[in-house]
Amino acid sequence: MVYRKIVSNPVRDEKVKILSALRPLSGKSALENTLRAQYVAGTINGERVPGYKDENGVAQNSVTETYLAARLFVDNWRWAGVPFYIRSGKRLPRRVTEVAIQFKQVPLSLFGWKNLAGAAPNLLVLNIQPDEGITLRFGAKAPGPINQIEPVSN
């Protein structure tokens, strides 16, 4: 038990540092950096499902959000300017919790090319549930003589 106590405090402290460094969202920045929604009736795997307001116990005039997508920023030297995208919601086709980190584009173009990575940004995706793991997506030059960047996942 002594080992757990020694290790848990530094991990907890680092989590607190990151949470403390999150840039607050309020007013205009909250509107610009979040998307909130409420699910409506539809089908999932060919089966009809009700909308949120059609669920038992939910008021017809409810404005409770059932989906949130947010772009967050960590204001510290390591993550300055790197957006973190977080999405969460109910009644999605599949249950997924992930954190996607999109890296900044380099400020210069290699080999005299224009910056072609817009369609294939560099992303580090941390899959939290249900399939834990890490995915790295990046842009790489497509084979052949044409200067074209295509997304690659690993």
SULCOR-V668428 format. One record per residue. N is the residue number from 1. RES is the residue in one small letter. D_LAST is the distance of its C-alpha to the last C-alpha in whole Angstrom. Layout:
BEGIN
n=N res=RES d_last=D_LAST
n=N res=RES d_last=D_LAST
END
This chain:
BEGIN
n=1 res=m d_last=37
n=2 res=v d_last=38
n=3 res=y d_last=35
n=4 res=r d_last=33
n=5 res=k d_last=35
n=6 res=i d_last=34
n=7 res=v d_last=31
n=8 res=s d_last=31
n=9 res=n d_last=33
n=10 res=p d_last=31
n=11 res=v d_last=28
n=12 res=r d_last=30
n=13 res=d d_last=31
n=14 res=e d_last=28
n=15 res=k d_last=27
n=16 res=v d_last=30
n=17 res=k d_last=30
n=18 res=i d_last=27
n=19 res=l d_last=29
n=20 res=s d_last=32
n=21 res=a d_last=30
n=22 res=l d_last=28
n=23 res=r d_last=30
n=24 res=p d_last=33
n=25 res=l d_last=33
n=26 res=s d_last=36
n=27 res=g d_last=38
n=28 res=k d_last=37
n=29 res=s d_last=33
n=30 res=a d_last=33
n=31 res=l d_last=33
n=32 res=e d_last=31
n=33 res=n d_last=28
n=34 res=t d_last=28
n=35 res=l d_last=29
n=36 res=r d_last=31
n=37 res=a d_last=31
n=38 res=q d_last=33
n=39 res=y d_last=32
n=40 res=v d_last=35
n=41 res=a d_last=36
n=42 res=g d_last=33
n=43 res=t d_last=32
n=44 res=i d_last=29
n=45 res=n d_last=28
n=46 res=g d_last=31
n=47 res=e d_last=33
n=48 res=r d_last=35
n=49 res=v d_last=35
n=50 res=p d_last=37
n=51 res=g d_last=36
n=52 res=y d_last=37
n=53 res=k d_last=40
n=54 res=d d_last=41
n=55 res=e d_last=40
n=56 res=n d_last=43
n=57 res=g d_last=44
n=58 res=v d_last=43
n=59 res=a d_last=45
n=60 res=q d_last=45
n=61 res=n d_last=45
n=62 res=s d_last=42
n=63 res=v d_last=40
n=64 res=t d_last=37
n=65 res=e d_last=34
n=66 res=t d_last=31
n=67 res=y d_last=28
n=68 res=l d_last=27
n=69 res=a d_last=24
n=70 res=a d_last=25
n=71 res=r d_last=24
n=72 res=l d_last=24
n=73 res=f d_last=25
n=74 res=v d_last=25
n=75 res=d d_last=28
n=76 res=n d_last=28
n=77 res=w d_last=27
n=78 res=r d_last=24
n=79 res=w d_last=23
n=80 res=a d_last=25
n=81 res=g d_last=24
n=82 res=v d_last=21
n=83 res=p d_last=21
n=84 res=f d_last=20
n=85 res=y d_last=19
n=86 res=i d_last=21
n=87 res=r d_last=22
n=88 res=s d_last=24
n=89 res=g d_last=26
n=90 res=k d_last=28
n=91 res=r d_last=28
n=92 res=l d_last=25
n=93 res=p d_last=24
n=94 res=r d_last=21
n=95 res=r d_last=22
n=96 res=v d_last=19
n=97 res=t d_last=19
n=98 res=e d_last=16
n=99 res=v d_last=16
n=100 res=a d_last=14
n=101 res=i d_last=15
n=102 res=q d_last=15
n=103 res=f d_last=16
n=104 res=k d_last=19
n=105 res=q d_last=19
n=106 res=v d_last=21
n=107 res=p d_last=25
n=108 res=l d_last=25
n=109 res=s d_last=24
n=110 res=l d_last=23
n=111 res=f d_last=25
n=112 res=g d_last=27
n=113 res=w d_last=25
n=114 res=k d_last=25
n=115 res=n d_last=22
n=116 res=l d_last=20
n=117 res=a d_last=17
n=118 res=g d_last=19
n=119 res=a d_last=17
n=120 res=a d_last=13
n=121 res=p d_last=14
n=122 res=n d_last=12
n=123 res=l d_last=11
n=124 res=l d_last=10
n=125 res=v d_last=11
n=126 res=l d_last=13
n=127 res=n d_last=13
n=128 res=i d_last=17
n=129 res=q d_last=18
n=130 res=p d_last=18
n=131 res=d d_last=15
n=132 res=e d_last=15
n=133 res=g d_last=11
n=134 res=i d_last=9
n=135 res=t d_last=6
n=136 res=l d_last=5
n=137 res=r d_last=6
n=138 res=f d_last=9
n=139 res=g d_last=11
n=140 res=a d_last=12
n=141 res=k d_last=15
n=142 res=a d_last=16
n=143 res=p d_last=18
n=144 res=g d_last=22
n=145 res=p d_last=24
n=146 res=i d_last=23
n=147 res=n d_last=22
n=148 res=q d_last=19
n=149 res=i d_last=16
n=150 res=e d_last=13
n=151 res=p d_last=10
n=152 res=v d_last=7
n=153 res=s d_last=4
n=154 res=n d_last=0
END
